[in-house]
Amino acid sequence: MEQLTDLKAILHSHRANIYYLEKCRILQKDGRVLYLTEADKQNQYWNIPIANTTCLLLGIGTSITQAAMRMLAQAGVLVGFCGGGGTPLLMATEIEWLTPQSEYRPTEYLQGWMGFWFDEAKRLAAAKIFQQSRLQFLQKVWSKDRELKLEGFDIHAPWLESMLAEHPTKIEAARNVGKLLQLEADLTKKLYGFAARNTKQDGFVREREAQDKANNFLNHGNYLAYGLGATTLWVLGIPHGFAVMHGKTRRGALVFDVADLIKDSIVLPWAFICAKENASEQEFRQQCLQAFTDHKALGFMFNEVKRVALLFSGVEGEEP
């Protein structure tokens, strides 16, 4: 069986895989975590490379053994139970993450976060940093991703370039989190409109309960991003309840703050492109995960959370 140190040899910020599994059984066999499927009356085993995996989403018809959970915990893999297609069964409630109970995570990031979190002005400053970073990441991804450019998602489109140029000033001028949330919603709504026009889906309306492909893919991709956000926060030891923007009454609010760093840049355009091409959920998921890897989305999330956590403390942290 692999040693505990081997399972954590790959830093979480450098791991490549998110898995969504349904209609299968996850178990431990010969020191590996496998999932078992049935096809043509024949059982088939598939390996999950847990040392290079950030999180595991378990959809409908899944079961998992205690031995498999033990190995996943040893490797630091987050496990979430969800509905079909990676999204919850009821409305927009968050995935119930099962986090490995390790006491050997860093402490400086939690201490740094707590050092500023109870100060409203500093919390607002942190929220503004996240919003500026989100915008910069979108500009970076859309300016260098050749596939997105071929689909019309070019950061230098005149209307888009003009809108994004004025948005940083509006963020800095925001006097409270409520105004920041309003700006965020306005930007995302405009990006939805741009993506819908760009992919000839002019009648699009964002509704989480809608059954059209674009809405379904947005839901699906957002929960993949939440998986990365939850992984980032767990590794850095920061509880999900200490949000700087979202949902003061929701335990997972900080996950939403962190996931928003990459959602508009990657999930949004590919949801519309894949809907236009009538792709399957699996094809969309693979495209999203590949884009996360290509643009080092997880590493970017780690860097931004670490930067904000230590911003007011003057301490430099080590890579997780």
C-alpha positions, 0 to 999 in steps of 0.5 A: 500500500502507498505510504501516507507521504507518497499520497501527499507528494503532489501539492494541492495547488498543482493537482490536476484532477476533479472526478464526478462519478455516478452509478458506480461503487467506490472501493479500496483494492490492493492499495488503490481507490477504484470505482466499479461499473457494470457494462454488458453484465461484466464488472469493470474497475477503473483506477482513481489517481488519488494523489493527483486529485483535488476533490471527488463528486459523488452523484446519483447511484453511488456508494463508497466503502469505509476503506476507500474513504480512509485512503481518500482522507490520507491523500487529502481528497475532498469528497462531496455528495451531490445530485445528477450532473454535479449539482445538488438535488434541491435548489441551490444548496451547497454540496456537503463537503466531507473534509479529511480531519488532518491537524497538520495544515498551516496555521498562518493563513487562518491567523492572518484571515482572522486578523483582518476579518473582524474589521469591516474596512479591511474585509471590504478591502479584501473583497475588492482585491478578489473582485479585481483579481477576478477581472484580471484573470478573465482578461488574462484567460480571454486574451491568451486562450486560442480556442476561446478567441476562435469562438469569439470570446476575445478580450479585445472586442470593442464593447467588452474592452470598454466595459472591462476598462471602466470596471476596476474604477467602479470596484475601488469606488464601492463603499460597501459590500452591497455595492460590490455585489451589485457590480458583480451581478451587473458584470456577470449579467453583461457577460451572459448577454455577450456570451449568448449573442456570441453563440446565437442564443439570444433568448437566454435567461439565467435561471438555476432551475431551467432545463436548457443546456446553457443553464445546466452547464453553468450549474454544473461548471459552477459546482466544479469551481466550488470544488476547487474553492473548497479544496483551496480553503481546506488546504489553507485551513480557512473555515468556509464561514468567514466570507468577505462578500457572499451570504452572511447566513450561509456556512459555505459563503467563502467557497463562493467568494473563491470560486468566483475568481475563475467562474466568469473566465472559464465556466461561463464561456464554455457553458455557452460554447458547449450548449451551442455545440449540443455537447453532452455533460461529460464533454462539457465537464472534460472541457471545463477541467482541461481549461482549469488545468491549462490556465492553472486555475487552482494555483491562481486560487491558492495564490490569491487566497494566500495573498489576501490572508497575509495582506495585513500581517506582513508574513509570507507563507509557504506553498501548500 
